[in-house]
Amino acid sequence: MPPTFVLARDHLEQAVSILRGGDTQTRQLRHIVERTIALMSEFERKSRMDADNVLDFEHYRDRSPRG
């Protein structure tokens, strides 16, 4: 992963730790940041899989013609 990607994720994780308030807006913001971190982690996982010499059957199935 590029260093800026890792740094951005670290900043978001710090933001989540700061957003521990109980009001509705704080909870919503924390949820958005946590979801962004999860999406970044998913992207990172897929990038690692693409770099390996491993066939992702789920990806292959989605691309195969149905017949």
N, CA, C and O atoms as a Tripos MOL2 file, in Angstrom:
@<TRIPOS>MOLECULE
protein
  268   267    67     0     0
PROTEIN
NO_CHARGES

@<TRIPOS>ATOM
      1 N           0.8280   -1.1820    0.0000 N.3       1 MET1
      2 CA          0.0000    0.0000    0.0000 C.3       1 MET1
      3 C           0.8760    1.2510    0.0000 C.2       1 MET1
      4 O           1.9350    1.2740    0.6260 O.2       1 MET1
      5 N           0.4380    2.2660   -0.6900 N.am      2 PRO2
      6 CA          1.1950    3.5210   -0.6720 C.3       2 PRO2
      7 C           1.2130    4.1170    0.7410 C.2       2 PRO2
      8 O           0.2460    3.9750    1.4890 O.2       2 PRO2
      9 N           2.3010    4.7760    1.0970 N.am      3 PRO3
     10 CA          2.3940    5.3470    2.4400 C.3       3 PRO3
     11 C           1.2570    6.3210    2.7560 C.2       3 PRO3
     12 O           0.8150    6.3960    3.9020 O.2       3 PRO3
     13 N           0.7820    7.0610    1.7650 N.am      4 THR4
     14 CA         -0.3060    8.0070    2.0270 C.3       4 THR4
     15 C          -1.5980    7.2820    2.3750 C.2       4 THR4
     16 O          -2.3870    7.7800    3.1780 O.2       4 THR4
     17 N          -1.8240    6.1220    1.7880 N.am      5 PHE5
     18 CA         -3.0010    5.3100    2.0910 C.3       5 PHE5
     19 C          -2.9580    4.8560    3.5490 C.2       5 PHE5
     20 O          -3.9500    4.9550    4.2710 O.2       5 PHE5
     21 N          -1.8060    4.3620    3.9650 N.am      6 VAL6
     22 CA         -1.6370    3.8990    5.3460 C.3       6 VAL6
     23 C          -1.7840    5.0650    6.3160 C.2       6 VAL6
     24 O          -2.4100    4.9250    7.3660 O.2       6 VAL6
     25 N          -1.2140    6.2010    5.9720 N.am      7 LEU7
     26 CA         -1.3100    7.3820    6.8240 C.3       7 LEU7
     27 C          -2.7630    7.8530    6.9440 C.2       7 LEU7
     28 O          -3.2130    8.2190    8.0290 O.2       7 LEU7
     29 N          -3.4790    7.8410    5.8440 N.am      8 ALA8
     30 CA         -4.8940    8.2490    5.8790 C.3       8 ALA8
     31 C          -5.6960    7.3220    6.7710 C.2       8 ALA8
     32 O          -6.5290    7.7840    7.5500 O.2       8 ALA8
     33 N          -5.4600    6.0200    6.6700 N.am      9 ARG9
     34 CA         -6.1640    5.0650    7.5260 C.3       9 ARG9
     35 C          -5.8290    5.2990    8.9940 C.2       9 ARG9
     36 O          -6.7130    5.2420    9.8480 O.2       9 ARG9
     37 N          -4.5670    5.5610    9.2910 N.am     10 ASP10
     38 CA         -4.1630    5.8420   10.6730 C.3      10 ASP10
     39 C          -4.8730    7.0810   11.2190 C.2      10 ASP10
     40 O          -5.3060    7.0940   12.3710 O.2      10 ASP10
     41 N          -4.9900    8.1080   10.4030 N.am     11 HIS11
     42 CA         -5.6860    9.3250   10.8280 C.3      11 HIS11
     43 C          -7.1620    9.0490   11.0960 C.2      11 HIS11
     44 O          -7.7290    9.5610   12.0610 O.2      11 HIS11
     45 N          -7.7770    8.2420   10.2450 N.am     12 LEU12
     46 CA         -9.1830    7.8970   10.4630 C.3      12 LEU12
     47 C          -9.3640    7.0890   11.7520 C.2      12 LEU12
     48 O         -10.3340    7.2900   12.4820 O.2      12 LEU12
     49 N          -8.4400    6.1880   12.0240 N.am     13 GLU13
     50 CA         -8.5150    5.4110   13.2620 C.3      13 GLU13
     51 C          -8.3600    6.3180   14.4810 C.2      13 GLU13
     52 O          -9.0100    6.0940   15.5020 O.2      13 GLU13
     53 N          -7.5200    7.3250   14.3890 N.am     14 GLN14
     54 CA         -7.3850    8.2910   15.4800 C.3      14 GLN14
     55 C          -8.6730    9.0880   15.6500 C.2      14 GLN14
     56 O          -9.0850    9.3760   16.7740 O.2      14 GLN14
     57 N          -9.3060    9.4430   14.5410 N.am     15 ALA15
     58 CA        -10.5680   10.1940   14.6020 C.3      15 ALA15
     59 C         -11.6470    9.3770   15.3120 C.2      15 ALA15
     60 O         -12.4240    9.9230   16.0950 O.2      15 ALA15
     61 N         -11.6950    8.0800   15.0430 N.am     16 VAL16
     62 CA        -12.6810    7.2180   15.7070 C.3      16 VAL16
     63 C         -12.4600    7.2220   17.2120 C.2      16 VAL16
     64 O         -13.4210    7.2710   17.9810 O.2      16 VAL16
     65 N         -11.2070    7.1720   17.6360 N.am     17 SER17
     66 CA        -10.9370    7.1660   19.0790 C.3      17 SER17
     67 C         -11.3230    8.4910   19.7310 C.2      17 SER17
     68 O         -11.6730    8.5200   20.9100 O.2      17 SER17
     69 N         -11.2640    9.5800   18.9800 N.am     18 ILE18
     70 CA        -11.6600   10.8860   19.5070 C.3      18 ILE18
     71 C         -13.1770   11.0020   19.5750 C.2      18 ILE18
     72 O         -13.7110   11.6290   20.4920 O.2      18 ILE18
     73 N         -13.8750   10.4060   18.6150 N.am     19 LEU19
     74 CA        -15.3330   10.5270   18.5140 C.3      19 LEU19
     75 C         -16.0280    9.5050   19.4150 C.2      19 LEU19
     76 O         -16.6630    8.5730   18.9230 O.2      19 LEU19
     77 N         -15.9120    9.6750   20.6860 N.am     20 ARG20
     78 CA        -16.5380    8.7430   21.6320 C.3      20 ARG20
     79 C         -17.7380    9.3530   22.3400 C.2      20 ARG20
     80 O         -18.2250    8.8030   23.3270 O.2      20 ARG20
     81 N         -18.2160   10.4840   21.8420 N.am     21 GLY21
     82 CA        -19.3830   11.1310   22.4360 C.3      21 GLY21
     83 C         -20.6440   10.3270   22.1880 C.2      21 GLY21
     84 O         -20.6700    9.4330   21.3420 O.2      21 GLY21
     85 N         -21.7020   10.6580   22.9410 N.am     22 GLY22
     86 CA        -22.9230    9.8980   22.8470 C.3      22 GLY22
     87 C         -24.0290   10.5550   22.0450 C.2      22 GLY22
     88 O         -25.0790    9.9460   21.8390 O.2      22 GLY22
     89 N         -23.8210   11.7860   21.5860 N.am     23 ASP23
     90 CA        -24.8980   12.4420   20.8600 C.3      23 ASP23
     91 C         -25.0330   11.8410   19.4530 C.2      23 ASP23
     92 O         -24.1110   11.1930   18.9590 O.2      23 ASP23
     93 N         -26.1540   12.0540   18.8340 N.am     24 THR24
     94 CA        -26.4900   11.4360   17.5560 C.3      24 THR24
     95 C         -25.5140   11.8020   16.4490 C.2      24 THR24
     96 O         -25.0790   10.9320   15.6950 O.2      24 THR24
     97 N         -25.1670   13.0710   16.3420 N.am     25 GLN25
     98 CA        -24.2560   13.4890   15.2730 C.3      25 GLN25
     99 C         -22.8790   12.8550   15.4270 C.2      25 GLN25
    100 O         -22.2660   12.4570   14.4370 O.2      25 GLN25
    101 N         -22.3940   12.7590   16.6460 N.am     26 THR26
    102 CA        -21.0850   12.1460   16.8850 C.3      26 THR26
    103 C         -21.1240   10.6670   16.5330 C.2      26 THR26
    104 O         -20.1910   10.1550   15.9150 O.2      26 THR26
    105 N         -22.1860    9.9760   16.9160 N.am     27 ARG27
    106 CA        -22.3200    8.5510   16.5840 C.3      27 ARG27
    107 C         -22.3880    8.3480   15.0740 C.2      27 ARG27
    108 O         -21.7760    7.4200   14.5460 O.2      27 ARG27
    109 N         -23.1230    9.2020   14.3800 N.am     28 GLN28
    110 CA        -23.2200    9.0860   12.9290 C.3      28 GLN28
    111 C         -21.8690    9.3180   12.2610 C.2      28 GLN28
    112 O         -21.4830    8.5860   11.3490 O.2      28 GLN28
    113 N         -21.1620   10.3310   12.7190 N.am     29 LEU29
    114 CA        -19.8430   10.6200   12.1670 C.3      29 LEU29
    115 C         -18.8760    9.4700   12.4420 C.2      29 LEU29
    116 O         -18.1070    9.0750   11.5660 O.2      29 LEU29
    117 N         -18.9200    8.9370   13.6620 N.am     30 ARG30
    118 CA        -18.0540    7.8090   14.0040 C.3      30 ARG30
    119 C         -18.3730    6.6100   13.1060 C.2      30 ARG30
    120 O         -17.4630    5.9190   12.6490 O.2      30 ARG30
    121 N         -19.6580    6.3650   12.8540 N.am     31 HIS31
    122 CA        -20.0580    5.2540   11.9900 C.3      31 HIS31
    123 C         -19.5130    5.4530   10.5720 C.2      31 HIS31
    124 O         -19.0230    4.5020    9.9630 O.2      31 HIS31
    125 N         -19.5900    6.6490   10.0540 N.am     32 ILE32
    126 CA        -19.0680    6.9490    8.7130 C.3      32 ILE32
    127 C         -17.5650    6.6860    8.6600 C.2      32 ILE32
    128 O         -17.0760    6.0680    7.7140 O.2      32 ILE32
    129 N         -16.8460    7.1450    9.6550 N.am     33 VAL33
    130 CA        -15.3910    6.9660    9.6740 C.3      33 VAL33
    131 C         -15.0510    5.4890    9.8070 C.2      33 VAL33
    132 O         -14.1510    5.0030    9.1220 O.2      33 VAL33
    133 N         -15.7600    4.7580   10.6840 N.am     34 GLU34
    134 CA        -15.4990    3.3270   10.8480 C.3      34 GLU34
    135 C         -15.7840    2.5670    9.5550 C.2      34 GLU34
    136 O         -15.0420    1.6490    9.2050 O.2      34 GLU34
    137 N         -16.8320    2.9300    8.8530 N.am     35 ARG35
    138 CA        -17.1630    2.2790    7.5830 C.3      35 ARG35
    139 C         -16.0990    2.5900    6.5240 C.2      35 ARG35
    140 O         -15.7470    1.7260    5.7220 O.2      35 ARG35
    141 N         -15.5980    3.8090    6.5260 N.am     36 THR36
    142 CA        -14.5280    4.1800    5.5950 C.3      36 THR36
    143 C         -13.2840    3.3350    5.8620 C.2      36 THR36
    144 O         -12.6410    2.8650    4.9230 O.2      36 THR36
    145 N         -12.9440    3.1420    7.1260 N.am     37 ILE37
    146 CA        -11.7920    2.3070    7.4830 C.3      37 ILE37
    147 C         -12.0140    0.8760    6.9920 C.2      37 ILE37
    148 O         -11.0980    0.2530    6.4540 O.2      37 ILE37
    149 N         -13.2190    0.3610    7.1750 N.am     38 ALA38
    150 CA        -13.5250   -1.0050    6.7240 C.3      38 ALA38
    151 C         -13.3830   -1.1200    5.2070 C.2      38 ALA38
    152 O         -12.8420   -2.1050    4.7040 O.2      38 ALA38
    153 N         -13.8660   -0.1170    4.4820 N.am     39 LEU39
    154 CA        -13.7380   -0.1400    3.0230 C.3      39 LEU39
    155 C         -12.2710   -0.0750    2.5980 C.2      39 LEU39
    156 O         -11.8640   -0.7410    1.6450 O.2      39 LEU39
    157 N         -11.4850    0.7260    3.3050 N.am     40 MET40
    158 CA        -10.0620    0.8180    2.9960 C.3      40 MET40
    159 C          -9.3720   -0.5170    3.2560 C.2      40 MET40
    160 O          -8.5090   -0.9320    2.4820 O.2      40 MET40
    161 N          -9.7460   -1.1890    4.3420 N.am     41 SER41
    162 CA         -9.1630   -2.4910    4.6610 C.3      41 SER41
    163 C          -9.5350   -3.5190    3.6070 C.2      41 SER41
    164 O          -8.7130   -4.3550    3.2310 O.2      41 SER41
    165 N         -10.7760   -3.4600    3.1290 N.am     42 GLU42
    166 CA        -11.2120   -4.3780    2.0740 C.3      42 GLU42
    167 C         -10.4110   -4.1330    0.7980 C.2      42 GLU42
    168 O          -9.9850   -5.0830    0.1410 O.2      42 GLU42
    169 N         -10.2060   -2.8760    0.4470 N.am     43 PHE43
    170 CA         -9.4120   -2.5280   -0.7200 C.3      43 PHE43
    171 C          -7.9830   -3.0410   -0.5640 C.2      43 PHE43
    172 O          -7.3950   -3.5730   -1.5060 O.2      43 PHE43
    173 N          -7.4330   -2.8750    0.6400 N.am     44 GLU44
    174 CA         -6.0730   -3.3280    0.9080 C.3      44 GLU44
    175 C          -5.9860   -4.8510    0.7690 C.2      44 GLU44
    176 O          -5.0210   -5.3670    0.2050 O.2      44 GLU44
    177 N          -6.9800   -5.5630    1.2740 N.am     45 ARG45
    178 CA         -6.9970   -7.0240    1.1870 C.3      45 ARG45
    179 C          -7.0690   -7.4680   -0.2760 C.2      45 ARG45
    180 O          -6.3470   -8.3760   -0.6870 O.2      45 ARG45
    181 N          -7.9380   -6.8290   -1.0580 N.am     46 LYS46
    182 CA         -8.0610   -7.1850   -2.4740 C.3      46 LYS46
    183 C          -6.7710   -6.8730   -3.2310 C.2      46 LYS46
    184 O          -6.3900   -7.6210   -4.1310 O.2      46 LYS46
    185 N          -6.1050   -5.7930   -2.8840 N.am     47 SER47
    186 CA         -4.8440   -5.4440   -3.5430 C.3      47 SER47
    187 C          -3.7920   -6.5100   -3.2820 C.2      47 SER47
    188 O          -3.0300   -6.8790   -4.1750 O.2      47 SER47
    189 N          -3.7580   -7.0010   -2.0500 N.am     48 ARG48
    190 CA         -2.7980   -8.0510   -1.7270 C.3      48 ARG48
    191 C          -3.1210   -9.3250   -2.4950 C.2      48 ARG48
    192 O          -2.2150  -10.0080   -2.9740 O.2      48 ARG48
    193 N          -4.4030   -9.6500   -2.6140 N.am     49 MET49
    194 CA         -4.8010  -10.8570   -3.3400 C.3      49 MET49
    195 C          -4.4480  -10.7410   -4.8080 C.2      49 MET49
    196 O          -3.9980  -11.7150   -5.4120 O.2      49 MET49
    197 N          -4.6430   -9.5580   -5.4000 N.am     50 ASP50
    198 CA         -4.3230   -9.3580   -6.8060 C.3      50 ASP50
    199 C          -2.8260   -9.4900   -7.0720 C.2      50 ASP50
    200 O          -2.4160   -9.8890   -8.1620 O.2      50 ASP50
    201 N          -2.0220   -9.1560   -6.0800 N.am     51 ALA51
    202 CA         -0.5760   -9.2170   -6.2410 C.3      51 ALA51
    203 C          -0.0680  -10.6540   -6.1380 C.2      51 ALA51
    204 O           1.0210  -10.9610   -6.6220 O.2      51 ALA51
    205 N          -0.8450  -11.5290   -5.5150 N.am     52 ASP52
    206 CA         -0.4350  -12.9190   -5.3620 C.3      52 ASP52
    207 C          -0.7530  -13.7100   -6.6270 C.2      52 ASP52
    208 O          -1.4640  -13.2420   -7.5170 O.2      52 ASP52
    209 N          -0.2230  -14.8820   -6.6780 N.am     53 ASN53
    210 CA         -0.5020  -15.7870   -7.7850 C.3      53 ASN53
    211 C          -1.6120  -16.7470   -7.3430 C.2      53 ASN53
    212 O          -1.4450  -17.9670   -7.3650 O.2      53 ASN53
    213 N          -2.7460  -16.1660   -6.9420 N.am     54 VAL54
    214 CA         -3.8590  -16.9440   -6.4110 C.3      54 VAL54
    215 C          -5.1080  -16.6020   -7.2070 C.2      54 VAL54
    216 O          -5.3790  -15.4330   -7.4800 O.2      54 VAL54
    217 N          -5.8590  -17.6180   -7.5760 N.am     55 LEU55
    218 CA         -7.0940  -17.4120   -8.3000 C.3      55 LEU55
    219 C          -8.2210  -17.1660   -7.3100 C.2      55 LEU55
    220 O          -8.4330  -17.9710   -6.4030 O.2      55 LEU55
    221 N          -8.9280  -16.0920   -7.4670 N.am     56 ASP56
    222 CA        -10.0840  -15.7640   -6.6320 C.3      56 ASP56
    223 C         -11.3160  -16.3250   -7.3340 C.2      56 ASP56
    224 O         -11.7840  -15.7410   -8.3110 O.2      56 ASP56
    225 N         -11.8510  -17.4510   -6.8520 N.am     57 PHE57
    226 CA        -12.9680  -18.1210   -7.5090 C.3      57 PHE57
    227 C         -14.2190  -17.2520   -7.5450 C.2      57 PHE57
    228 O         -14.9870  -17.3190   -8.5040 O.2      57 PHE57
    229 N         -14.4330  -16.4490   -6.5310 N.am     58 GLU58
    230 CA        -15.5850  -15.5490   -6.4990 C.3      58 GLU58
    231 C         -15.5120  -14.5690   -7.6680 C.2      58 GLU58
    232 O         -16.4950  -14.3540   -8.3770 O.2      58 GLU58
    233 N         -14.3450  -13.9850   -7.8550 N.am     59 HIS59
    234 CA        -14.1390  -13.0390   -8.9510 C.3      59 HIS59
    235 C         -14.3020  -13.7470  -10.3050 C.2      59 HIS59
    236 O         -14.9240  -13.2080  -11.2210 O.2      59 HIS59
    237 N         -13.7440  -14.9480  -10.4200 N.am     60 TYR60
    238 CA        -13.8340  -15.7160  -11.6600 C.3      60 TYR60
    239 C         -15.2890  -16.0570  -11.9650 C.2      60 TYR60
    240 O         -15.7200  -15.9510  -13.1130 O.2      60 TYR60
    241 N         -16.0510  -16.4670  -10.9490 N.am     61 ARG61
    242 CA        -17.4520  -16.8310  -11.1460 C.3      61 ARG61
    243 C         -18.2610  -15.6400  -11.6180 C.2      61 ARG61
    244 O         -19.1250  -15.7770  -12.4840 O.2      61 ARG61
    245 N         -17.9870  -14.4670  -11.0540 N.am     62 ASP62
    246 CA        -18.7120  -13.2580  -11.4450 C.3      62 ASP62
    247 C         -18.4310  -12.8750  -12.9050 C.2      62 ASP62
    248 O         -19.2820  -12.2690  -13.5560 O.2      62 ASP62
    249 N         -17.2760  -13.2130  -13.4110 N.am     63 ARG63
    250 CA        -16.8980  -12.8450  -14.7820 C.3      63 ARG63
    251 C         -17.3000  -13.9000  -15.8020 C.2      63 ARG63
    252 O         -17.3430  -13.6030  -16.9960 O.2      63 ARG63
    253 N         -17.5970  -15.1320  -15.3670 N.am     64 SER64
    254 CA        -17.9080  -16.1990  -16.3210 C.3      64 SER64
    255 C         -19.3130  -16.0460  -16.8740 C.2      64 SER64
    256 O         -20.2160  -15.6030  -16.1660 O.2      64 SER64
    257 N         -19.5050  -16.4130  -18.1450 N.am     65 PRO65
    258 CA        -20.8420  -16.2980  -18.7500 C.3      65 PRO65
    259 C         -21.7840  -17.3330  -18.1450 C.2      65 PRO65
    260 O         -21.3800  -18.4530  -17.8280 O.2      65 PRO65
    261 N         -23.0070  -16.9500  -17.9950 N.am     66 ARG66
    262 CA        -24.0150  -17.8560  -17.4570 C.3      66 ARG66
    263 C         -24.6680  -18.5710  -18.6380 C.2      66 ARG66
    264 O         -25.0300  -17.9230  -19.6200 O.2      66 ARG66
    265 N         -24.8210  -19.8720  -18.5630 N.am     67 GLY67
    266 CA        -25.3960  -20.5240  -19.7030 C.3      67 GLY67
    267 C         -26.0610  -21.7350  -19.3930 C.2      67 GLY67
    268 O         -26.5970  -22.3910  -20.2860 O.2      67 GLY67
@<TRIPOS>BOND
     1     1     2 1
     2     2     3 1
     3     3     4 2
     4     3     5 am
     5     5     6 1
     6     6     7 1
     7     7     8 2
     8     7     9 am
     9     9    10 1
    10    10    11 1
    11    11    12 2
    12    11    13 am
    13    13    14 1
    14    14    15 1
    15    15    16 2
    16    15    17 am
    17    17    18 1
    18    18    19 1
    19    19    20 2
    20    19    21 am
    21    21    22 1
    22    22    23 1
    23    23    24 2
    24    23    25 am
    25    25    26 1
    26    26    27 1
    27    27    28 2
    28    27    29 am
    29    29    30 1
    30    30    31 1
    31    31    32 2
    32    31    33 am
    33    33    34 1
    34    34    35 1
    35    35    36 2
    36    35    37 am
    37    37    38 1
    38    38    39 1
    39    39    40 2
    40    39    41 am
    41    41    42 1
    42    42    43 1
    43    43    44 2
    44    43    45 am
    45    45    46 1
    46    46    47 1
    47    47    48 2
    48    47    49 am
    49    49    50 1
    50    50    51 1
    51    51    52 2
    52    51    53 am
    53    53    54 1
    54    54    55 1
    55    55    56 2
    56    55    57 am
    57    57    58 1
    58    58    59 1
    59    59    60 2
    60    59    61 am
    61    61    62 1
    62    62    63 1
    63    63    64 2
    64    63    65 am
    65    65    66 1
    66    66    67 1
    67    67    68 2
    68    67    69 am
    69    69    70 1
    70    70    71 1
    71    71    72 2
    72    71    73 am
    73    73    74 1
    74    74    75 1
    75    75    76 2
    76    75    77 am
    77    77    78 1
    78    78    79 1
    79    79    80 2
    80    79    81 am
    81    81    82 1
    82    82    83 1
    83    83    84 2
    84    83    85 am
    85    85    86 1
    86    86    87 1
    87    87    88 2
    88    87    89 am
    89    89    90 1
    90    90    91 1
    91    91    92 2
    92    91    93 am
    93    93    94 1
    94    94    95 1
    95    95    96 2
    96    95    97 am
    97    97    98 1
    98    98    99 1
    99    99   100 2
   100    99   101 am
   101   101   102 1
   102   102   103 1
   103   103   104 2
   104   103   105 am
   105   105   106 1
   106   106   107 1
   107   107   108 2
   108   107   109 am
   109   109   110 1
   110   110   111 1
   111   111   112 2
   112   111   113 am
   113   113   114 1
   114   114   115 1
   115   115   116 2
   116   115   117 am
   117   117   118 1
   118   118   119 1
   119   119   120 2
   120   119   121 am
   121   121   122 1
   122   122   123 1
   123   123   124 2
   124   123   125 am
   125   125   126 1
   126   126   127 1
   127   127   128 2
   128   127   129 am
   129   129   130 1
   130   130   131 1
   131   131   132 2
   132   131   133 am
   133   133   134 1
   134   134   135 1
   135   135   136 2
   136   135   137 am
   137   137   138 1
   138   138   139 1
   139   139   140 2
   140   139   141 am
   141   141   142 1
   142   142   143 1
   143   143   144 2
   144   143   145 am
   145   145   146 1
   146   146   147 1
   147   147   148 2
   148   147   149 am
   149   149   150 1
   150   150   151 1
   151   151   152 2
   152   151   153 am
   153   153   154 1
   154   154   155 1
   155   155   156 2
   156   155   157 am
   157   157   158 1
   158   158   159 1
   159   159   160 2
   160   159   161 am
   161   161   162 1
   162   162   163 1
   163   163   164 2
   164   163   165 am
   165   165   166 1
   166   166   167 1
   167   167   168 2
   168   167   169 am
   169   169   170 1
   170   170   171 1
   171   171   172 2
   172   171   173 am
   173   173   174 1
   174   174   175 1
   175   175   176 2
   176   175   177 am
   177   177   178 1
   178   178   179 1
   179   179   180 2
   180   179   181 am
   181   181   182 1
   182   182   183 1
   183   183   184 2
   184   183   185 am
   185   185   186 1
   186   186   187 1
   187   187   188 2
   188   187   189 am
   189   189   190 1
   190   190   191 1
   191   191   192 2
   192   191   193 am
   193   193   194 1
   194   194   195 1
   195   195   196 2
   196   195   197 am
   197   197   198 1
   198   198   199 1
   199   199   200 2
   200   199   201 am
   201   201   202 1
   202   202   203 1
   203   203   204 2
   204   203   205 am
   205   205   206 1
   206   206   207 1
   207   207   208 2
   208   207   209 am
   209   209   210 1
   210   210   211 1
   211   211   212 2
   212   211   213 am
   213   213   214 1
   214   214   215 1
   215   215   216 2
   216   215   217 am
   217   217   218 1
   218   218   219 1
   219   219   220 2
   220   219   221 am
   221   221   222 1
   222   222   223 1
   223   223   224 2
   224   223   225 am
   225   225   226 1
   226   226   227 1
   227   227   228 2
   228   227   229 am
   229   229   230 1
   230   230   231 1
   231   231   232 2
   232   231   233 am
   233   233   234 1
   234   234   235 1
   235   235   236 2
   236   235   237 am
   237   237   238 1
   238   238   239 1
   239   239   240 2
   240   239   241 am
   241   241   242 1
   242   242   243 1
   243   243   244 2
   244   243   245 am
   245   245   246 1
   246   246   247 1
   247   247   248 2
   248   247   249 am
   249   249   250 1
   250   250   251 1
   251   251   252 2
   252   251   253 am
   253   253   254 1
   254   254   255 1
   255   255   256 2
   256   255   257 am
   257   257   258 1
   258   258   259 1
   259   259   260 2
   260   259   261 am
   261   261   262 1
   262   262   263 1
   263   263   264 2
   264   263   265 am
   265   265   266 1
   266   266   267 1
   267   267   268 2
@<TRIPOS>SUBSTRUCTURE
     1 MET1         2 RESIDUE 1 A MET
     2 PRO2         6 RESIDUE 1 A PRO
     3 PRO3        10 RESIDUE 1 A PRO
     4 THR4        14 RESIDUE 1 A THR
     5 PHE5        18 RESIDUE 1 A PHE
     6 VAL6        22 RESIDUE 1 A VAL
     7 LEU7        26 RESIDUE 1 A LEU
     8 ALA8        30 RESIDUE 1 A ALA
     9 ARG9        34 RESIDUE 1 A ARG
    10 ASP10       38 RESIDUE 1 A ASP
    11 HIS11       42 RESIDUE 1 A HIS
    12 LEU12       46 RESIDUE 1 A LEU
    13 GLU13       50 RESIDUE 1 A GLU
    14 GLN14       54 RESIDUE 1 A GLN
    15 ALA15       58 RESIDUE 1 A ALA
    16 VAL16       62 RESIDUE 1 A VAL
    17 SER17       66 RESIDUE 1 A SER
    18 ILE18       70 RESIDUE 1 A ILE
    19 LEU19       74 RESIDUE 1 A LEU
    20 ARG20       78 RESIDUE 1 A ARG
    21 GLY21       82 RESIDUE 1 A GLY
    22 GLY22       86 RESIDUE 1 A GLY
    23 ASP23       90 RESIDUE 1 A ASP
    24 THR24       94 RESIDUE 1 A THR
    25 GLN25       98 RESIDUE 1 A GLN
    26 THR26      102 RESIDUE 1 A THR
    27 ARG27      106 RESIDUE 1 A ARG
    28 GLN28      110 RESIDUE 1 A GLN
    29 LEU29      114 RESIDUE 1 A LEU
    30 ARG30      118 RESIDUE 1 A ARG
    31 HIS31      122 RESIDUE 1 A HIS
    32 ILE32      126 RESIDUE 1 A ILE
    33 VAL33      130 RESIDUE 1 A VAL
    34 GLU34      134 RESIDUE 1 A GLU
    35 ARG35      138 RESIDUE 1 A ARG
    36 THR36      142 RESIDUE 1 A THR
    37 ILE37      146 RESIDUE 1 A ILE
    38 ALA38      150 RESIDUE 1 A ALA
    39 LEU39      154 RESIDUE 1 A LEU
    40 MET40      158 RESIDUE 1 A MET
    41 SER41      162 RESIDUE 1 A SER
    42 GLU42      166 RESIDUE 1 A GLU
    43 PHE43      170 RESIDUE 1 A PHE
    44 GLU44      174 RESIDUE 1 A GLU
    45 ARG45      178 RESIDUE 1 A ARG
    46 LYS46      182 RESIDUE 1 A LYS
    47 SER47      186 RESIDUE 1 A SER
    48 ARG48      190 RESIDUE 1 A ARG
    49 MET49      194 RESIDUE 1 A MET
    50 ASP50      198 RESIDUE 1 A ASP
    51 ALA51      202 RESIDUE 1 A ALA
    52 ASP52      206 RESIDUE 1 A ASP
    53 ASN53      210 RESIDUE 1 A ASN
    54 VAL54      214 RESIDUE 1 A VAL
    55 LEU55      218 RESIDUE 1 A LEU
    56 ASP56      222 RESIDUE 1 A ASP
    57 PHE57      226 RESIDUE 1 A PHE
    58 GLU58      230 RESIDUE 1 A GLU
    59 HIS59      234 RESIDUE 1 A HIS
    60 TYR60      238 RESIDUE 1 A TYR
    61 ARG61      242 RESIDUE 1 A ARG
    62 ASP62      246 RESIDUE 1 A ASP
    63 ARG63      250 RESIDUE 1 A ARG
    64 SER64      254 RESIDUE 1 A SER
    65 PRO65      258 RESIDUE 1 A PRO
    66 ARG66      262 RESIDUE 1 A ARG
    67 GLY67      266 RESIDUE 1 A GLY
